[in-house]
Amino acid sequence: MTSKERVLSTLHFTNTEERIPRQLWSLPCAQEHCPEMMERLAQDFEWDFDGPDTVWKEYPATKGDAYAVGEYVDEWGSQNDLLISPQLWDEFFAPMYRDYIEIAHRNGKKIFMHSDGNILRIIPKLIDLGLDAVNSQLFCMGLENLAPYKGKITFWGEIDRQHLLPKGTTADIDQAVESVYITLWQNGGCIAQCEFGPGANPENVYRVYQAWEKIRKNKPINQKASMPGGKDMSILSEISENLQRGKAKIVKELVQQAIDEGVPARDILEQGLLAGMDVVGDKFKKNEVFVPEVLVAARAMNMGTTLLKPLLAESGVEAAGKVCIGTVKGDLHDIGKNLVKMMMEGKGLEVVDLGTDVAPETYVQTAVEQGCQIICCSALLTTTMPVMGEVVKEAEKAGIRDKVKIMIGGAPVTEAFCLQIGADKYTTDAASAADAAVAFCHGMA
């Protein structure tokens, strides 16, 4: 079978041969800094897609009307949701995609779309329009949320490049590939792919294709698959949904059930617990849920993570980042600070809670001793706001200002005050603070 035949049979859901189509998406930094691994990959694996080399080039400055009709790139997703409302997408962009798809199909061609981020809400629309394949970030959408579309569209099976490719263990990579296969493959519907870009561990990139090769050799592609222990991924959805409803006891029982059935601890954490808290945080930002709902969801989250912590430690899974947080010296209010802490923990961050009435040197000393990437300062009183500026100065004095980000928040705090004292970030609510902290820890802000 040629590469073209292999890809077409995958798009038609008739691929019953021994292997899934493969593609390596390598960025210029990989070609420049990891030539040995690029050569090793080329020697050991056959690729089914070809195209021009990716290169950096400087574009000339644009002139003229910024709103004139011209070239655009369709990136529809943020980390959590669409960048525009589904209604706007339906009104302005769906008709254009329908035309593109009809033109391609009329001329005997297949068509695929790329977009980074979470585009879950338009996946069914793309299927209805007749799109053949989509390339997006599977893991930020949640594999369990993509399961209903198995056999309806082909996904580029990209492995999580924000967490797994940089920091995942061999077992993590194997499980991620297996999960993609289990969730999406039905005699087609999946391309074995990952991005070799900034931050990716070269050995993990190689392991991705080894894992796909292992599936090829050890499990016939047309064999019906299931999660370890014969359980499908619906239990992760159940964990997420019950966490959103604050059902702590049920969440604890489901997490234990998932552990007993062999679901990897990392999958339970990321696709069950953290996925649920992401939904709660997003709704909190939109004023669709309020503090009581966040508190009960966080309690359910803690019940689940208590069971997972020893398993995560055994498997070498690290937190997404480390933060120390406290209410500044002279201020004893802690409700807002506690809410931010819960939201950050719900994003997979490790949080060191310093409590209230925290002196500037305590923040800095803790950040140094605990290896925190972020210091978070809260204040409810205008009279204690100046202490935040002292924290910034203390961090400069200790020589950690270029290594540690400082975030501030609280009812009287403003963006202007943040700029005035030289802090790195001010946010208006707990969910936004958690998002900003994750972005800092991942080097995205």
C-alpha positions in Angstrom: 0.0 0.0 0.0 1.4 3.4 -1.0 1.3 6.4 1.4 -1.5 8.0 -0.7 -3.5 4.8 -0.5 -2.9 4.5 3.2 -4.0 8.1 3.9 -7.1 7.8 1.7 -8.2 4.6 3.3 -7.8 6.2 6.7 -10.0 9.1 5.6 -12.6 6.6 4.2 -12.4 4.5 7.5 -11.4 1.4 5.5 -7.8 1.1 6.7 -7.4 -2.5 7.9 -3.7 -2.8 7.1 -1.0 -3.0 9.7 -0.2 0.6 10.3 -1.6 4.1 10.8 -0.4 7.0 8.5 2.5 9.0 10.1 3.5 12.6 9.9 6.3 14.5 11.7 5.7 18.3 12.0 9.1 19.7 12.7 9.8 23.4 13.3 13.0 25.1 12.3 14.4 25.0 15.8 14.3 21.2 15.8 16.1 21.1 12.4 18.7 23.6 13.7 19.3 22.3 17.2 18.5 18.6 17.0 19.9 17.4 13.6 20.9 14.0 15.0 17.4 13.3 16.2 15.9 14.5 12.9 18.2 12.1 11.0 17.4 9.2 13.4 13.7 9.8 13.0 14.0 9.9 9.2 16.0 6.6 9.2 13.7 4.7 11.6 10.3 5.8 10.4 8.5 6.2 7.1 6.5 9.3 6.7 3.3 9.4 4.7 3.1 13.2 4.1 5.5 15.5 2.4 5.9 19.3 2.0 8.3 22.2 2.0 10.8 22.6 4.8 9.6 25.1 7.5 11.8 28.1 7.7 11.8 31.4 9.6 11.6 34.4 7.4 11.1 38.1 8.0 8.0 39.6 6.3 8.0 43.2 5.1 6.0 45.7 7.1 2.4 46.0 5.9 1.0 49.2 4.8 -2.5 50.5 4.0 -5.9 49.8 5.5 -5.7 47.3 8.4 -9.3 46.4 7.8 -9.1 45.8 4.1 -9.7 42.4 2.6 -6.5 40.3 2.6 -4.8 37.2 3.8 -5.7 35.7 7.1 -4.9 32.6 9.2 -7.7 30.7 10.7 -6.8 30.0 14.4 -10.1 29.6 16.2 -9.2 28.3 19.7 -7.8 29.6 22.9 -6.6 27.1 25.5 -10.1 26.7 26.9 -12.7 27.6 24.2 -13.3 29.4 20.9 -11.9 32.9 20.4 -15.3 34.0 19.0 -18.8 33.0 19.7 -20.2 29.9 17.9 -23.0 32.1 16.6 -20.5 34.5 14.9 -18.6 31.5 13.5 -21.8 30.1 12.1 -22.8 33.4 10.5 -19.6 34.6 8.9 -17.2 31.6 8.5 -19.2 28.4 8.1 -20.5 29.5 4.7 -16.9 30.2 3.5 -15.8 26.7 4.8 -18.8 25.1 3.0 -17.7 26.7 -0.3 -14.0 25.6 0.2 -15.1 22.0 1.0 -17.6 21.8 -1.9 -14.9 23.1 -4.4 -12.4 20.5 -3.1 -14.8 17.6 -3.2 -16.1 18.6 -6.6 -12.6 18.3 -8.0 -11.9 14.9 -6.3 -9.8 16.3 -3.5 -9.8 15.8 0.3 -9.7 18.8 2.5 -8.5 19.4 6.1 -8.4 22.3 8.5 -5.8 23.4 11.1 -6.5 25.4 14.2 -4.6 25.5 17.5 -6.5 25.5 20.7 -9.8 24.2 21.9 -12.3 24.1 19.0 -14.5 21.5 20.4 -17.7 23.5 19.9 -17.2 23.7 16.1 -16.1 20.1 15.5 -19.7 18.9 14.9 -20.3 21.9 12.6 -17.1 20.9 10.6 -18.4 17.4 10.3 -21.8 18.6 9.0 -20.0 20.8 6.4 -18.2 17.6 5.1 -14.6 18.4 6.3 -12.4 15.3 5.9 -9.8 15.9 8.6 -8.9 18.4 11.3 -5.6 19.2 12.9 -5.9 20.6 16.4 -4.7 20.2 20.0 -6.6 17.0 21.1 -5.5 17.1 24.7 -6.7 20.6 25.6 -10.1 19.6 24.2 -10.2 16.4 26.3 -10.0 13.1 24.5 -13.2 11.9 26.1 -15.0 14.9 24.6 -13.9 13.8 21.1 -15.0 10.2 21.5 -18.5 10.9 20.0 -16.9 11.9 16.7 -15.0 8.6 16.2 -15.7 7.4 12.7 -17.1 10.7 11.5 -13.9 12.8 10.9 -10.2 12.1 10.9 -8.0 13.8 13.5 -4.3 14.5 13.3 -3.4 12.6 16.5 -1.2 15.3 18.0 0.3 14.5 21.4 0.1 17.1 24.1 3.0 19.5 23.3 2.5 21.7 26.4 3.0 19.0 29.1 3.8 15.6 27.8 6.3 16.3 25.1 8.5 18.5 27.3 8.1 16.7 30.6 6.3 13.4 30.2 7.9 10.0 31.1 8.1 7.1 28.7 5.0 5.6 30.3 3.2 8.9 29.9 3.9 9.0 26.2 2.9 5.4 25.7 -0.4 6.0 27.5 -1.1 9.2 25.6 -0.7 7.4 22.2 -2.8 4.5 23.4 -5.5 6.8 24.6 -5.6 8.6 21.2 -5.8 5.3 19.4 -8.5 3.9 21.7 -10.6 7.1 21.5 -10.4 8.0 17.8 -9.4 5.0 15.6 -12.1 3.0 13.8 -10.3 1.6 10.7 -9.4 5.2 10.1 -10.0 8.6 11.7 -6.5 9.2 13.1 -3.1 10.3 11.8 0.0 9.5 13.9 1.5 12.9 14.4 3.3 15.2 16.8 5.0 18.6 16.7 8.8 18.7 17.2 9.1 22.3 18.3 10.4 24.5 21.2 10.5 22.8 24.5 9.9 19.3 23.2 12.2 16.6 24.6 13.7 14.9 21.5 13.5 11.5 23.1 9.8 12.0 23.8 9.2 12.9 20.1 11.0 9.7 19.1 9.0 7.7 21.7 5.7 8.9 20.2 6.4 7.1 17.0 7.8 4.0 18.8 4.5 3.9 20.7 2.5 4.0 17.4 4.8 1.3 16.1 4.1 -0.8 19.1 0.4 -0.5 18.5 1.0 -1.6 14.9 2.9 -4.7 16.0 0.9 -5.8 19.0 -2.7 -4.8 18.3 -4.4 -5.3 14.9 -5.8 -1.9 13.9 -9.3 -3.3 13.2 -9.5 -4.8 16.7 -12.0 -3.1 19.0 -10.1 -1.3 21.8 -11.0 -0.3 25.3 -9.4 1.4 28.2 -7.2 -0.7 30.5 -9.4 -3.1 32.4 -12.1 -3.0 29.7 -13.4 0.4 30.8 -14.0 3.1 28.2 -13.2 6.8 28.8 -16.7 7.7 30.0 -15.6 7.4 33.6 -13.4 10.4 33.1 -16.4 12.4 31.9 -18.3 11.2 34.9 -15.6 12.5 37.2 -15.5 15.8 35.4 -19.3 16.2 35.5 -19.7 15.3 39.1 -16.9 17.6 40.1 -18.6 20.5 38.3 -21.7 19.7 40.4 -19.7 19.6 43.6 -20.5 15.9 44.3 -17.3 15.3 46.4 -18.3 11.8 47.7 -19.2 10.6 44.2 -16.0 12.1 42.7 -13.9 10.2 45.4 -15.7 6.9 44.6 -15.2 7.4 40.8 -11.5 8.3 41.2 -11.0 5.1 43.2 -12.9 3.1 40.7 -10.8 4.5 37.8 -7.6 3.7 39.8 -8.8 0.1 40.5 -9.6 -0.3 36.8 -6.1 0.7 35.7 -6.7 4.1 34.3 -3.4 6.1 34.6 -3.3 8.6 37.4 -2.3 11.4 35.1 -5.3 10.8 32.8 -7.6 10.8 35.9 -6.1 14.1 37.0 -5.9 15.9 33.7 -9.0 14.5 31.8 -11.2 14.1 34.8 -10.5 16.4 37.7 -8.6 19.3 36.0 -11.0 19.2 33.0 -13.9 19.7 35.4 -12.3 22.6 37.2 -11.5 24.2 33.9 -15.2 24.3 33.2 -16.0 25.7 36.6 -13.3 28.4 36.2 -14.6 29.4 32.8 -18.2 29.6 34.1 -17.0 31.7 37.1 -15.3 34.2 34.8 -18.6 34.5 32.8 -20.7 34.9 36.0 -22.5 31.7 35.3 -21.5 30.2 38.6 -20.5 31.9 41.8 -18.3 31.5 44.9 -20.4 28.7 46.6 -20.2 26.6 43.4 -16.5 27.1 43.1 -16.0 26.1 46.8 -17.9 22.8 46.5 -16.2 22.0 43.2 -12.8 22.6 44.8 -13.7 20.4 47.7 -14.6 17.6 45.3 -11.3 18.2 43.5 -9.4 17.8 46.7 -11.1 14.6 47.5 -9.9 13.2 44.2 -6.4 14.5 44.3 -5.9 13.1 47.8 -6.2 9.6 46.3 -4.0 10.4 43.3 -1.1 12.2 45.0 0.9 9.0 45.9 0.3 7.5 42.5 1.4 10.7 40.7 4.5 10.9 42.8 5.4 7.2 41.9 4.9 7.9 38.2 7.0 11.0 38.3 4.2 13.4 37.3 5.1 16.9 38.3 2.8 19.9 39.0 2.3 22.4 36.2 4.2 24.9 38.3 4.7 26.2 41.8 3.3 29.3 43.4 3.4 30.9 46.8 0.4 33.0 47.8 -0.6 35.1 50.8 -2.4 38.2 52.0 0.1 41.0 52.6 1.3 42.3 56.0 -1.3 44.2 58.0 -4.3 42.5 56.2 -6.1 39.5 57.7 -8.7 39.0 54.9 -8.3 35.6 53.2 -11.5 34.7 51.2 -10.2 36.1 47.9 -6.8 34.6 48.5 -8.3 31.2 49.2 -10.4 31.4 46.1 -7.4 32.1 44.0 -5.5 29.2 45.6 -8.3 26.8 44.8 -8.5 28.0 41.2 -4.7 27.6 40.8 -4.8 24.1 42.3 -7.6 23.3 39.9 -5.2 24.1 37.0 -2.7 21.6 38.3 -0.4 24.1 40.1 1.3 23.4 43.4 0.4 26.2 45.8 2.2 27.1 49.0 -0.3 29.0 51.2 1.4 31.6 53.4 -1.8 32.6 55.0 -2.5 36.3 56.0 -0.4 39.2 57.4 2.6 38.0 55.3 5.8 40.1 55.4 7.6 40.9 52.1 10.7 39.0 53.1 8.5 35.9 53.8 7.2 35.8 50.2 10.7 36.1 48.8 12.3 33.6 51.2 9.6 31.1 50.5 10.0 31.5 46.7 13.7 30.9 47.0 13.5 27.9 49.4 10.5 26.2 47.7 11.5 27.0 44.1 8.4 28.9 43.3 8.0 30.5 39.9 5.3 32.9 41.0 4.6 35.1 44.1 1.0 36.0 44.5 0.0 38.9 46.8 -3.5 39.7 47.9 -4.9 42.8 49.6 -8.4 44.0 50.5 -7.4 47.2 52.4 -6.1 50.2 50.5 -3.8 50.9 53.5 -2.0 47.6 52.9 -1.5 47.9 49.1 1.9 49.6 49.4 3.3 46.3 50.9 2.9 44.8 47.4 5.5 47.3 46.2 7.8 46.3 49.0 7.5 42.7 47.9 8.7 43.7 44.4 11.6 45.6 45.9 12.5 42.7 48.2 12.6 40.3 45.2 14.9 42.7 43.4 17.1 42.9 46.4 17.3 39.1 46.7 18.3 38.9 43.0 15.3 36.8 41.9 13.3 39.4 40.1 14.3 37.9 36.7 13.4 34.4 37.7 10.1 34.9 39.7 6.9 36.6 38.4 4.9 38.7 40.9 1.1 38.7 40.6 -1.2 41.0 42.6 -5.0 41.2 43.2 -7.7 42.3 45.5 -10.7 44.6 45.6 -8.8 48.0 45.7 -6.0 46.9 43.4 -5.9 48.2 39.8 -3.9 47.6 36.6 -2.4 51.1 37.0 -1.2 50.3 40.5 0.4 47.1 39.1 2.3 49.1 36.5 3.3 51.7 39.1 5.0 49.2 41.5 6.5 47.1 38.7 4.6 43.8 39.4 4.1 41.4 36.4 0.4 40.8 36.4 -2.9 42.1 37.9 -6.1 40.1 37.4 -9.7 41.0 38.3 -10.8 37.5 39.4 -9.6 34.2 40.7 -10.1 32.3 37.5 -8.2 34.8 35.4 -5.4 34.7 38.0 -5.1 30.9 37.6 -5.0 31.2 33.8 -2.3 33.8 34.0 -0.3 31.7 36.5 -0.4 28.7 34.2 0.7 30.9 31.2 3.7 32.2 33.2 4.7 28.7 34.3 4.6 27.5 30.7 6.5 30.6 29.4 3.6 31.9 27.4 3.2 35.3 29.1 
